Amino acid sequence: MHSFQLDFRVLWEAFVEEGRKRGLAGDPGFLDGLLLVWEATDTNSVEVVDAYHRAERDLTSHRLQVRSRAFERLVLEGERDTAVVADASAKLGIPADAPLVVLVAEGVPTSDRSLADCHQALRRANLPYHFGYLGDELLGVINRGRRSSEAVHDHLTPLGAWRCGTVDVDGLVSTPRGVRLARAAIRSDAVPGLRPIRRHWIGAIMSGDEELTGVMARDVLAPLMAARDHESLIETLRHYLAFGSVTEVADRTYRHRNTVRNRLQAVEHATGLSLAVPADAVLLAMATEWLKTTTGQNYLRQRGALG
């Protein structure tokens, strides 16, 4: 466009100079001719600008399509084909051995404001990344470089309105595994939220084999669910497993310490498990984590309806 404008300036100055030499500066016909030149050049300028923007949009769209295809192949074939990893690295502009945060989010609309905010936050932080859709899932890889995964998660908070899972992996070749683990983190809880798998290992593991974990959780919790005040017992148990201290639970739930102790004793009596025995405590922790899953939430609603 700059070159086009420069050409027009040279042409215009040549017309004016020649007009002066011939004494045509005040000639109406000459001035009308100059006006026609101006209008024609202005029209051409508009067409050039429009064509440039169309070409720019087409190239951008093409680049996005190329990147999207490379990313999709990486997710589906990256573990089996090193050539796919190399191609994705070149197309996405992310080194093959870069430390990554892999993201999976459920059902985020392409036009949702939270997604735009996330894009903006990552760009401001100069974090190379790529997001793409596979079905109704938003998948992403973020090159965290030397930054901690916590620092990267600060820029992903806009997506917390959706069920999202994340996991750290070393290199693009681990992207498919990261996607699987991030999906497990999503399944660890039925409510929206951004869930790094390192903070939700038990729930993610419980989601891995729903039949086995469901049978175990129901077996552990069935005696407890029969109690009239099972909701308050489960709430106290969850807090105790999270904080590990009767005093801490009492302070956070505004209950007397004796009330907390009595509820925990009721849990132990009903289930036949002791919180002082590590293996028993693990079973109770796994069972209560299972209650956060969609299947566990349905189980609670069904038991509530029966009650």
C-alpha positions as CSV (number, residue, x, y, z in Angstrom):
1,M,0.0,0.0,0.0
2,H,2.9,2.3,0.8
3,S,4.4,1.6,-2.6
4,F,1.0,2.2,-4.3
5,Q,0.7,5.6,-2.6
6,L,4.2,6.5,-3.5
7,D,3.5,5.7,-7.2
8,F,0.4,7.9,-7.1
9,R,2.4,10.8,-5.6
10,V,5.0,10.6,-8.3
11,L,2.2,10.4,-11.0
12,W,0.4,13.3,-9.5
13,E,3.5,15.5,-9.2
14,A,4.4,14.7,-12.8
15,F,0.9,15.8,-14.0
16,V,1.0,19.1,-12.0
17,E,4.5,19.9,-13.2
18,E,3.7,19.2,-16.9
19,G,0.5,21.3,-16.5
20,R,2.5,24.2,-15.3
21,K,5.0,23.9,-18.1
22,R,2.2,24.0,-20.6
23,G,0.4,26.8,-18.9
24,L,-2.6,24.7,-18.1
25,A,-2.8,25.3,-14.3
26,G,-5.9,27.4,-14.7
27,D,-7.5,25.4,-17.5
28,P,-10.9,24.0,-16.4
29,G,-10.4,21.0,-18.7
30,F,-7.0,20.2,-17.2
31,L,-8.4,20.5,-13.6
32,D,-11.3,18.2,-14.5
33,G,-8.8,15.7,-15.8
34,L,-6.8,15.9,-12.6
35,L,-10.0,15.3,-10.6
36,L,-10.7,12.2,-12.7
37,V,-7.2,10.9,-12.1
38,W,-7.7,11.5,-8.3
39,E,-11.0,9.7,-8.3
40,A,-9.7,6.8,-10.3
41,T,-6.6,6.4,-8.1
42,D,-8.7,6.7,-4.9
43,T,-11.0,3.9,-6.2
44,N,-8.0,1.8,-7.0
45,S,-6.6,2.4,-3.5
46,V,-9.8,1.2,-1.9
47,E,-9.7,-1.9,-4.0
48,V,-6.1,-2.6,-3.2
49,V,-6.8,-2.2,0.6
50,D,-9.8,-4.5,0.4
51,A,-7.9,-7.1,-1.6
52,Y,-5.0,-6.9,0.8
53,H,-7.4,-7.5,3.8
54,R,-9.1,-10.4,1.9
55,A,-5.7,-12.0,1.2
56,E,-4.6,-11.5,4.8
57,R,-7.8,-13.1,6.1
58,D,-7.4,-16.0,3.7
59,L,-3.8,-16.5,4.7
60,T,-4.6,-16.4,8.4
61,S,-7.5,-18.8,7.9
62,H,-5.1,-21.1,5.9
63,R,-2.5,-21.0,8.6
64,L,-5.0,-21.7,11.3
65,Q,-6.3,-24.7,9.3
66,V,-2.8,-26.0,8.9
67,R,-2.0,-25.6,12.6
68,S,-5.3,-27.2,13.6
69,R,-4.7,-30.2,11.4
70,A,-1.2,-30.6,12.8
71,F,-2.5,-30.3,16.4
72,E,-5.3,-32.8,15.8
73,R,-2.8,-35.4,14.3
74,L,-0.5,-34.8,17.3
75,V,-3.3,-35.6,19.7
76,L,-4.5,-38.7,17.8
77,E,-1.1,-40.1,16.4
78,G,1.7,-38.3,18.3
79,E,2.6,-41.3,20.5
80,R,3.0,-43.6,17.5
81,D,4.7,-41.4,14.9
82,T,7.7,-39.1,15.6
83,A,7.2,-37.5,12.2
84,V,3.8,-36.2,13.4
85,V,5.5,-34.7,16.5
86,A,8.1,-33.0,14.3
87,D,5.5,-31.6,12.0
88,A,3.4,-30.3,14.9
89,S,6.4,-28.7,16.4
90,A,7.1,-26.8,13.2
91,K,3.5,-25.8,12.5
92,L,2.7,-24.8,16.1
93,G,6.0,-23.0,16.8
94,I,6.6,-25.0,19.9
95,P,9.9,-27.0,20.5
96,A,9.3,-30.7,20.5
97,D,11.0,-31.1,24.0
98,A,9.3,-28.0,25.6
99,P,7.7,-28.5,29.1
100,L,4.0,-28.1,28.5
101,V,0.7,-27.7,30.3
102,V,-1.9,-29.7,28.6
103,L,-5.5,-28.5,28.9
104,V,-8.9,-30.1,28.3
105,A,-12.1,-28.3,28.8
106,E,-15.7,-29.5,28.2
107,G,-18.2,-27.6,26.1
108,V,-16.6,-24.2,25.9
109,P,-18.3,-22.3,23.0
110,T,-15.9,-20.8,20.4
111,S,-17.5,-17.4,20.9
112,D,-17.5,-17.4,24.7
113,R,-15.9,-14.4,26.4
114,S,-14.0,-16.5,28.8
115,L,-12.1,-18.1,25.9
116,A,-11.2,-14.7,24.5
117,D,-10.0,-13.6,27.9
118,C,-7.8,-16.7,28.2
119,H,-6.3,-16.0,24.7
120,Q,-5.6,-12.4,25.7
121,A,-4.0,-13.4,29.1
122,L,-1.7,-16.0,27.4
123,R,-0.6,-13.5,24.8
124,R,0.1,-10.8,27.3
125,A,2.3,-13.3,29.3
126,N,4.2,-14.2,26.1
127,L,3.3,-17.9,26.5
128,P,3.4,-19.8,23.2
129,Y,0.3,-22.0,23.0
130,H,-2.3,-23.6,20.7
131,F,-5.9,-24.3,21.3
132,G,-8.1,-26.5,19.2
133,Y,-11.4,-28.4,19.3
134,L,-11.8,-32.1,19.1
135,G,-15.6,-32.7,19.1
136,D,-17.0,-30.6,21.8
137,E,-13.8,-30.6,23.8
138,L,-11.4,-27.6,23.9
139,L,-7.8,-29.0,23.9
140,G,-4.7,-26.9,24.4
141,V,-0.9,-27.0,24.9
142,I,0.9,-24.2,26.6
143,N,4.7,-23.9,26.5
144,R,5.5,-22.9,30.0
145,G,9.3,-22.7,29.5
146,R,10.9,-22.0,32.8
147,R,7.7,-20.9,34.5
148,S,5.9,-22.9,37.1
149,S,2.7,-24.6,36.2
150,E,1.0,-22.5,38.9
151,A,2.1,-19.3,37.0
152,V,0.5,-20.7,33.8
153,H,-2.7,-21.6,35.6
154,D,-3.1,-18.0,36.7
155,H,-3.7,-17.2,33.0
156,L,-6.2,-20.0,32.6
157,T,-8.6,-18.9,35.3
158,P,-11.2,-17.5,32.8
159,L,-11.9,-21.1,31.8
160,G,-12.8,-21.9,35.4
161,A,-16.5,-21.5,34.6
162,W,-16.2,-24.8,32.7
163,R,-15.1,-28.3,33.7
164,C,-11.4,-28.2,32.9
165,G,-8.5,-30.5,33.6
166,T,-4.7,-29.8,33.2
167,V,-1.5,-31.8,33.5
168,D,2.2,-31.1,33.1
169,V,4.0,-33.1,30.5
170,D,7.6,-33.1,29.1
171,G,7.4,-32.6,25.3
172,L,4.9,-32.7,22.5
173,V,5.1,-36.5,22.2
174,S,3.4,-36.7,25.6
175,T,0.4,-34.6,24.5
176,P,-1.9,-37.6,23.9
177,R,-1.1,-38.9,27.4
178,G,-1.7,-35.4,28.8
179,V,-5.1,-35.3,27.2
180,R,-6.1,-38.6,28.7
181,L,-4.9,-37.5,32.2
182,A,-6.6,-34.1,31.9
183,R,-9.9,-35.8,31.0
184,A,-9.5,-38.0,34.2
185,A,-9.0,-34.8,36.2
186,I,-12.3,-33.4,34.7
187,R,-14.2,-36.5,35.7
188,S,-12.9,-36.3,39.3
189,D,-15.6,-33.7,40.1
190,A,-19.1,-33.0,38.6
191,V,-18.9,-29.2,39.2
192,P,-17.2,-26.6,37.0
193,G,-13.6,-25.6,37.8
194,L,-10.0,-25.7,36.7
195,R,-8.5,-28.9,38.1
196,P,-4.8,-29.6,37.9
197,I,-4.5,-33.3,38.2
198,R,-1.7,-33.0,40.8
199,R,-4.3,-31.7,43.2
200,H,-7.0,-34.2,42.2
201,W,-5.1,-37.5,41.9
202,I,-7.5,-39.5,44.0
203,G,-10.6,-38.3,42.2
204,A,-8.8,-38.8,38.8
205,I,-7.8,-42.4,39.8
206,M,-11.4,-43.1,40.9
207,S,-12.7,-42.0,37.5
208,G,-10.4,-44.5,35.7
209,D,-12.4,-47.6,36.4
210,E,-15.9,-46.5,37.2
211,E,-17.3,-49.9,37.8
212,L,-14.6,-51.0,40.3
213,T,-14.4,-47.7,42.1
214,G,-18.2,-47.4,42.2
215,V,-18.6,-50.8,43.8
216,M,-15.9,-50.0,46.3
217,A,-17.3,-46.6,47.2
218,R,-20.9,-47.9,47.6
219,D,-19.6,-50.8,49.8
220,V,-17.7,-48.4,52.1
221,L,-20.4,-45.8,52.2
222,A,-23.6,-47.9,52.4
223,P,-23.6,-48.2,56.2
224,L,-22.9,-44.5,56.6
225,M,-25.7,-43.6,54.2
226,A,-28.1,-45.5,56.3
227,A,-27.5,-43.0,59.2
228,R,-30.2,-40.3,59.6
229,D,-27.6,-37.5,59.7
230,H,-25.3,-39.0,57.0
231,E,-25.0,-35.6,55.2
232,S,-23.4,-33.9,58.2
233,L,-21.2,-37.0,58.9
234,I,-19.9,-37.0,55.3
235,E,-19.3,-33.2,55.4
236,T,-17.2,-33.6,58.6
237,L,-15.4,-36.6,57.2
238,R,-14.4,-34.7,54.1
239,H,-13.1,-31.7,56.1
240,Y,-11.1,-34.0,58.4
241,L,-9.5,-35.9,55.4
242,A,-8.6,-32.5,53.9
243,F,-7.2,-30.9,57.0
244,G,-6.2,-33.8,59.2
245,S,-7.0,-32.0,62.5
246,V,-10.1,-32.0,64.7
247,T,-9.2,-28.4,65.8
248,E,-8.8,-27.2,62.2
249,V,-12.1,-28.8,61.2
250,A,-13.9,-27.2,64.2
251,D,-12.4,-23.8,63.3
252,R,-13.3,-23.9,59.7
253,T,-16.8,-25.3,60.1
254,Y,-17.7,-23.3,63.3
255,R,-18.4,-26.5,65.2
256,H,-17.3,-27.5,68.7
257,R,-14.4,-29.9,68.8
258,N,-16.5,-32.4,70.6
259,T,-19.1,-32.3,67.9
260,V,-16.4,-33.0,65.3
261,R,-15.0,-35.9,67.3
262,N,-18.5,-37.4,67.9
263,R,-19.2,-37.3,64.2
264,L,-15.9,-38.9,63.2
265,Q,-16.5,-41.6,65.8
266,A,-20.0,-42.2,64.3
267,V,-18.3,-42.5,60.9
268,E,-15.9,-45.1,62.2
269,H,-18.6,-47.0,64.0
270,A,-20.9,-47.1,61.0
271,T,-18.2,-48.1,58.5
272,G,-16.1,-50.3,60.7
273,L,-13.0,-48.4,59.5
274,S,-10.6,-46.4,61.6
275,L,-9.2,-43.1,60.6
276,A,-6.1,-43.9,62.6
277,V,-5.3,-46.8,60.3
278,P,-3.8,-45.5,57.0
279,A,-5.3,-48.3,54.8
280,D,-8.8,-47.5,56.2
281,A,-8.3,-43.8,55.8
282,V,-7.4,-44.3,52.2
283,L,-10.6,-46.2,51.6
284,L,-12.7,-43.4,53.2
285,A,-10.8,-40.8,51.2
286,M,-11.3,-42.6,47.9
287,A,-15.0,-43.2,48.7
288,T,-15.7,-39.5,49.5
289,E,-13.8,-38.4,46.4
290,W,-16.0,-40.7,44.4
291,L,-19.1,-38.8,45.7
292,K,-17.8,-35.7,43.8
293,T,-18.1,-37.4,40.5
294,T,-21.2,-37.3,38.3
295,T,-22.0,-40.9,39.3
296,G,-21.4,-40.2,42.9
297,Q,-23.6,-37.2,42.8
298,N,-26.4,-39.3,41.3
299,Y,-25.9,-41.8,44.0
300,L,-26.3,-39.1,46.7
301,R,-29.5,-37.8,45.0
302,Q,-31.0,-41.3,44.8
303,R,-30.2,-42.0,48.4
304,G,-31.7,-38.7,49.4
305,A,-34.9,-39.5,47.5
306,L,-35.1,-42.9,49.2
307,G,-34.6,-41.2,52.6
